[in-house]
Amino acid sequence: QTFYSEVLRRINLIESDYFGLEFQNLQMKWVWLEPTKLIVKQVRRPMNTLFRLSVKFFPPDPGQLQEEFTRYLFSLQIKRDLIEGRLNCTENTAALLASHLVQSEIGDYDDIADREFLKINKLLPYQERVQEKIMEIHRRHIGQTPAETDFQVLEIARKLEMYGVRFHPAADREGTKINLAVAHMGLQVFQGHTKINTFNWSKIRKLSFKRKQFLIKLHPEVHGPHQDTLEFLMGSRDQCKIFWKNCVEHHSFFRLLDQPQPKSKAIFFSRGSSFRYRCTRVIILMWAIYYLIPQPSPFNTKGPLCLSPSFQMSTLSLPGQAPSPLQSPILNEVDTARLEEDEEGRRKRYPTDKAYFIAKEILTTERTYLKDLEVITVWFRSAVIKENAMPEGLMTLLFSNIDPIYEFHRGFLKEIDQRLALWEGRSNAHVKGDYQRIGDVMLRNMCALKEFTGYLQKHDEVLTELEKATKRVKKLETVYKEFELQKVCYLPLNTFLLKPIQRLMHYKLILERLCKHYVPQHRDYDDCKEALKEVAEIAAQLQSSLIRLENFQKLTELQRDLIGIENLTAPGRVSSAPHLVVQLIVCYPVHFFPLLLLQEFIREGCLYKLTKKGLQQRMFFLFSDMLLYTSKGVTATNQFKVHGQLPLHGMIVIHCVLLGCIQKHLNIFPNPEFLNRSSDEVSLEQESEDDMNSSRCSLDKQSHHRANTTMHVCWHRNTSVSMSDHSLAVENQLSGYLLRKFKNSNGWQKLWVVFTNFCLFFYKTHQDDFPLASLPLLGYTVSTPGDSDSIHKEYVFKLQFKSHVYFFRAESEYTFERWMEVIKSAASSAGRMSLLVPKGPAEMNGGS
């Protein structure tokens, strides 16, 4: 410690807790020098030993470091890792990092100076191959100061999967060679340079070693009481102990709020290591604040390692008394209402520029997007690990593709949040410059997104392989179905796998709005225009893939919700149903039945069929090769049962009459309003804020699907939705805070609201893991309040379906218009169809 303190004094390093001294042992391996032991007890030949200062603890966001000199040392560490081949990344990323390092060393681009510097200094193992690319990128950094360059190096590096990773060779129980590593979030397992698993600190109950065995004891809810210990075999006991100490140090540094109190000594001896790691409390508290802010969580935690609810895993359990998603949102009015004066005060302090609110939409939707990714990366991973339900190959394929995307967007969200804080003037950052813009942040990250195109192109394979595995592996099928019942999985599970590609489309649309808002002379215009160009290029490459994936996702969703058909996702399927004649009286438009050769989902909707028992409600599903009609089951599964399949091949549509071989005759009516419902059908009119019991029945019965999927909403609200409506809804996803007016008072309640899949989902805050309630919007109308509503506030919109009325208030004119726009898009398909439907029997007979 005396030696290390002298080093720190000589270089005047203030933020010293991130660093340590390394030395080379007899095996020429770099080993950390322990501050609490004498040097002569650690180093055989101190006089001939080389020591070096190195970064020991890599924080998740090194840009938060306070001292410019500390950031410079971190930048040198990244440089060393590149040279030594530790920081494995693509050649494009390596060239980008190297270009910033060149800028830091010699300043602005000069062809002769660049070539001379790169000839003398080796920055990459394969530098000659990418030298021209390094120089080309360096040309773009004109005017960048060394401090700005260091910041850019750290921003790029922290998003890489190998950032701060130090491999410790090991083998699993089967003898497969792997590498273990420890980082700020927990332990990581690699195969080659591919991360195959992560054990967050919140999952781990105990770490230990026994001879060459390194043991990870997990909490029972992660693996179950009988599979809670993982064993890894390392090269020697010393290697085990070195890695174990490293883990203890990282856990103490990034997780513990208080230093562990030493236990009283045993009288004669004590078992186990007495090793304890101590570091400056200021640093611990700083990272505790940054990384361990408590998040609302649906479960309680126990144990010394469970300090961060944000990454904890819940056990799989059935929802029990969860309210139906078709229920009107019943939200607590106590302790959640904010004083209107406070809201007005906050609103007046914020910028009023439209560009700010467009930028804020990027922030709010990015928060929701990251939570959606966590449904897969955190929650679903926990479920399959607990039951050991997923084949290893699929596990690697799924998480090696989505984990890097998730890590990138975590950094991106942090960057956007920091920029908006500067824009609003609520940050105390001691920085200079104009930060009332977002284009530079978007351009930097849209360029970085190109590195993930390969991952996104594999989503076809991920989705199909997951579907095949659920059919093949019974345990995985069970876990999959049970997971979809969890509150955190508020949409069909495979919907979340489409989010990364859909998110590109959102960036494109938001940047288009920004470019349209700015005049070409605006300082932010060029960056926004260039960022739009970059993301549009990626989106164009993946557009056809997205169309295929959305169709496949819808087919798999229907396959799970329909009883009586097994081949919806099979390529080249042929319907074996008899040919039918179906006469449609007062029909939907002819485009409801287009004749397409591709096996695609086209539309789902509710019609009425004339039977011997009278008119019966049926759900119809139109595909490019057939038409299905179904009825809702009354079993515990509450699925839809297929009654008939009508192949479209050879069918002709003439004045709304389908002709084929005459074997059956069907009369189908789209308008249900003059019909008497059967006793087993649930009317939405029965739902009210005072009585939830009428619409809870399906979820109380442990059903294997959700009641807010479009087929169930169409059934209850007698409407129809097409695939093009689904695509439009994907483009119009939105989230943010709204004020909701209480039903029986003048108070307003602040809620985090997410719009997706034709539905509003309500949360108390954006940090919540699952929604409190949901409101499907099909059939609703949206408008501004009338005089009779007696609401005299700005930016208020009104939602109404029959007797159900809700008022919501936005924070600005821009957000008000956006909410009106997306809600209209969700309700428009039902609205368009209602214009074509008569209101009663008199109209069917030509009456007025």
FENMOMO-V472407 format. One line per field, one symbol per residue. burial: # if it has 24 or more other C-alpha atoms within 12 Angstrom, else .. A space follows every 50 residues. Layout:
burial->???
This chain:
burial->...#........###########.......#####...#...#....... #.#############..#.#############..################ #########....##.##...####.#..##.######..#..#.##### #####################......#############..######## #########..############....#######....############ #######..................####...##.###..##.....##. #...############.##..##########.....##...........# #..#####################################...####### ########################..........################ ###.#############.##.....######################### ###############.##.....#############.##..##.###### #############.#..##.....#...##########...####...## #########.....###################...#############. #.#..####......#######........####..###..#.####### ###########################################...#### ###################################.....#.#.###### #..#########.##################.##..##..........
